[in-house]
Structures are given as C-alpha cells and as structure tokens.
Amino acid sequence: AHGRQDRGWRRLSRRAPPGVLLPGWITCQARIGVVIDTSGSMSDETLARCVAETASLAREATGARIYLVTHDAAVHHAAWIDGRSVPAIRRALVGRGGTAFAPAYEALARAGRLDVAVHLTDGYPCGEWPDAPRTVRHLVAALTQTGGTAPPARVRTVEVET
C-alpha cells in the first residue's frame, strides 16, 4: 500500500488496542539532486547518456523526487522534474559555454535538504571543485571521461560509460 515501507516508533499505530503501543507505518521519499554539466566540452553523445542515466535513476528510485540543475558557466535550469520524462530532461539541456560548478551548487542548495546529489560531468575545465552544499548529505561525481579535474576526496566518484 502507498506509504507503507517500514515500521517505526516515530508514529504509533492507530489500530492498536487501548493500553497497547504498537509501531506505525512510515515511509521515506528520497529527495535526489541531479546536476548535469552542459558545457562545450560535453559532446552530444555524452549529454544523451546523462539524460539516460537521469531517467534510469528516476526509474530505480521509485517514488523519489528529483531536482534537476543544468549548467555550464551559469545555471540554465533548476526545478523539480518528473525524472521519467526524457523529453523534459532534454529540454533542460541548454548552454554549451564554459564551466563553473559554484553556481550549480548554489542552485542545488536552494532545493532544500537532499539525500544525495549526482553531478554528471567530465570535470574539464572547472578549476577547483567547490564544497558540496550543506543541504546535501552525499555528493556523487559521475565522471563521463577521465583527464578532467579530479573531485575532492570526500566526494564519491563513479565512471559513466559513454
């Protein structure tokens, strides 16, 4: 049933007999941030792969809310999306200028608390990686190619095959 993923004591069961305390059902709707680098160093094939990865993430994380940020040197799109809608993701891919991560992370911070943020980028050329926003629990750098600026040690890194 909708909203029934686990039991917990944070909310007690309303069906417990008088004088008996039973755990109630709780749910966890994950909040995910996806940041896509649309700079000139990202090829059309790589951007298509980023769209596919975002849609796959939305499919696998059933019920999760996804906040999409697309950027090059500036932020071009920052909004909650239906991650399964591939055309909506493609429409957000504009830009193709230089690369700056700080404005994208500032836009990510405006989304509020996020359980995880995935940054799809080639890491080239970005200079120093800024600190992850305080509202993001875990930051994952999904690198689409090697040779760019390496993320800091505190950032989990995965390679995306293109």
C-alpha positions in Angstrom: 0.0 0.0 0.0 1.1 3.5 -0.7 3.3 5.0 2.1 3.9 1.7 3.8 7.6 0.9 3.6 8.7 0.3 7.1 7.6 0.3 10.7 8.7 2.8 13.3 8.0 4.3 16.7 8.0 7.8 15.4 4.3 7.4 14.6 2.2 4.9 16.6 -0.3 2.6 15.1 -3.9 3.9 15.2 -5.2 0.4 15.2 -3.6 -0.7 18.5 -6.0 -1.8 21.2 -6.4 0.5 24.2 -3.3 0.5 26.5 -1.1 -1.2 23.9 1.6 0.6 22.0 2.4 -0.7 18.5 4.7 0.8 15.9 3.1 2.6 12.9 3.9 2.5 9.3 6.4 5.1 8.0 7.7 6.0 4.5 10.8 7.5 3.2 10.5 9.5 0.0 14.1 10.2 -1.2 15.0 13.6 -2.5 17.7 13.5 -5.2 19.6 16.2 -6.9 20.9 15.7 -10.4 23.4 18.2 -11.8 24.2 18.0 -15.5 27.2 19.8 -17.0 26.2 21.2 -20.4 29.5 22.9 -21.2 31.1 22.9 -24.6 33.4 20.0 -23.6 30.4 17.7 -23.2 29.6 16.0 -26.5 26.0 15.4 -27.7 26.5 11.6 -27.1 27.7 12.3 -23.6 24.7 14.5 -22.9 22.4 11.8 -24.3 24.0 9.4 -21.9 23.4 11.9 -19.0 19.7 12.0 -19.9 19.5 8.2 -20.0 21.3 8.0 -16.6 18.9 10.5 -15.1 15.8 8.6 -16.4 17.3 5.4 -15.1 17.9 6.9 -11.7 14.3 8.0 -11.6 13.1 4.5 -12.5 15.2 2.7 -10.0 14.5 5.1 -7.1 10.7 4.6 -7.2 8.9 7.5 -5.6 11.9 9.7 -5.3 11.7 13.4 -6.0 14.3 14.7 -8.5 15.7 18.2 -8.6 17.4 18.9 -11.9 20.1 21.5 -12.3 21.7 22.1 -15.7 24.7 24.4 -16.0 27.7 25.5 -17.9 29.3 28.7 -16.6 25.8 29.7 -15.4 22.7 27.8 -14.3 20.1 27.3 -17.1 17.6 25.1 -15.4 16.8 24.4 -11.8 13.5 22.8 -10.9 11.8 19.7 -9.6 11.1 17.3 -12.5 9.4 14.0 -13.3 12.6 12.1 -13.9 10.9 9.5 -16.1 10.0 12.2 -18.7 13.0 12.1 -21.0 11.7 15.0 -23.2 11.5 17.2 -20.1 15.1 16.4 -19.3 16.3 17.0 -22.9 14.6 20.4 -23.0 16.6 21.5 -19.9 19.9 20.8 -21.7 20.9 24.3 -22.9 24.1 26.2 -22.7 27.4 24.9 -24.2 29.6 27.6 -22.8 32.4 27.5 -20.2 32.3 25.5 -16.9 31.7 26.7 -13.4 30.4 24.4 -10.6 29.7 27.0 -7.9 26.5 28.5 -9.4 25.1 25.0 -9.9 25.8 24.0 -6.3 24.2 27.3 -5.1 21.1 26.4 -7.1 21.2 22.9 -5.6 21.3 24.4 -2.1 18.0 26.3 -2.9 16.2 22.9 -3.3 16.4 22.3 0.4 17.5 19.0 2.1 18.7 16.4 -0.4 19.6 12.8 0.5 22.0 12.5 -2.4 23.2 14.7 -5.3 24.7 13.2 -8.5 26.9 15.5 -10.6 27.2 14.3 -14.2 30.3 16.0 -15.7 33.5 15.5 -17.4 35.3 17.7 -14.9 37.0 19.7 -17.6 38.0 22.5 -17.2 36.4 23.6 -13.9 39.3 24.7 -11.7 38.7 23.9 -8.1 35.6 21.8 -7.1 33.5 23.9 -4.7 32.3 22.4 -1.4 29.1 20.5 -1.6 26.1 22.4 -0.3 25.3 21.8 3.4 21.8 20.6 2.4 23.2 17.6 0.5 24.0 14.5 2.6 26.1 12.7 -0.1 27.6 14.0 -3.3 28.5 11.6 -6.1 30.6 12.8 -9.1 29.6 10.8 -12.1 32.6 11.4 -14.5 31.9 10.9 -18.2 35.6 10.9 -19.1 39.0 10.8 -17.5 41.6 13.6 -17.5 39.5 16.4 -16.1 39.9 18.0 -12.7 39.6 15.3 -10.1 36.9 15.8 -7.4 37.9 16.1 -3.7 38.5 13.0 -1.7 35.2 13.5 0.3 33.2 13.1 -3.0 32.3 9.6 -4.1 33.4 9.1 -7.7 31.9 6.8 -10.3 32.7 6.5 -14.0 29.9 6.7 -16.6 30.4 4.6 -19.7 29.5 6.5 -22.9 
